[in-house]
Amino acid sequence: MCHVIVTCRSMLWTLLSIVVAFAELIAFMSADWLIGKPKPSSSEDVDNRTGASQEPYHPTLGIYGRCTRISHMQLSRRDTLCGPYAENFNEIASGFWQATAIFLAVGILILCAVAFVSVFTMCVQSIMKKSIFNVCGLLQGIAGLFLILGLILYPAGWGCQKAISYCGHYASAYKLGDCSLGWAFYTAIGGTILTFICAVFSAQAEIATSSDKVQEEIEEGKNLICLL
């Protein structure tokens, strides 16, 4: 018989697991890892209503994508174009970024699998006589290690030709040059930290769902058990 067990700690762990997975996925897909040096202003960078010069545009570069502004030859407006610069894996700008993409992808796949399974922990608390919380916590710890490896290797690729075209000739491995770090990089770091927090907190979720009070309510024949 399926017993639906909901506790504050287990629900918090489930929600945090889902948030971490989505945060890492969004960061990985974003082009805002590096914010490039501003493009030189021109006569077209003028607000037609006020006549004032607009702020220079900063192109952005991700692991496999980029955002840049294109000018229309016959129109005064400008559009921002975002998309992948690499049509396949081999066209990613740096071998270090290729390794980063692999490590991050593996870590994110594990996190997404754990997030999916975490939704069902209200009904299923064990698998093959092993606590599902402990198994998921172990997987989250492994995912966190993959994410750390990816984030360590990523700055090593700042010396590639693609990064230099965005960040200037002073850019090199672990040196940004004229670029700055975008929100996607910080999101990936924050998600990695939260991944390890989730891994540790999974033990608390397991303790909450297997407490004596829960067992007492199961013995009383209750199918829905909600505890603070």
Steps between C-alpha positions, in 0.01 A plus 500: 500500500624846411532739790519868404748655745551876493731680741648849495852369454411259220297763314778756538752252363272419205442867413869582536596206278266624227625859528865391480439288190319782318760759606788294363311421179414864434857609573643236266271607215561872550744708294570733795815331633733773376407864442722635225661838467263770370484551128615841377216750480394634161263755359229234506520467881273803550156504654271646232266652762753676722800531272723363778759231441397157615725291722742276308378145456684217677488172305485183707660160452400166646646152483343432159281807438533875464295819485592794280331803350453528125434819309247525218651667198184685402345547842613691804392229745727230631414145601670272750569159352553205735572143406765230487823589324592129483292279272646185655706397801834520316440868417493608865774763525735323742586147600466612860148625425419168336606326820299754699193426289539125560546529876217749541267297278563182701450684828180664379361171370555344842338799673199488268459127565516559876253789474258272312537219754467742795140573404410136565674475837171591666374154401820299463761531774721203412625315193658154517500534879706818474375840613413696188607819678848363566532376141391838365733680739792289378409577138481871579847486654633331185325760283660774707845356430431503125383860524814604690723339236313685226524836675873454569573419135286780357741792577784304337326562169510878524811503284324354195460713188125537551544641851782729385273648233255592778742584781801651324856381451576506871261210559664166578442193713349614833538866395187683384664784311235763422210263578304453820313199631128479425211384713505148350844426645397620846175304474696186419724556803199565726325191364809290570510616861129426539556157347726402790254655746229279348724195530551566871138596561376174342608326822270728698214421262560129554500545879176698486312240294619205710447652845317320779203734464461404134519131587233546766262659250566221249413243767178692566402431139541853361584526130561876496753618756590869529748611762666832572 
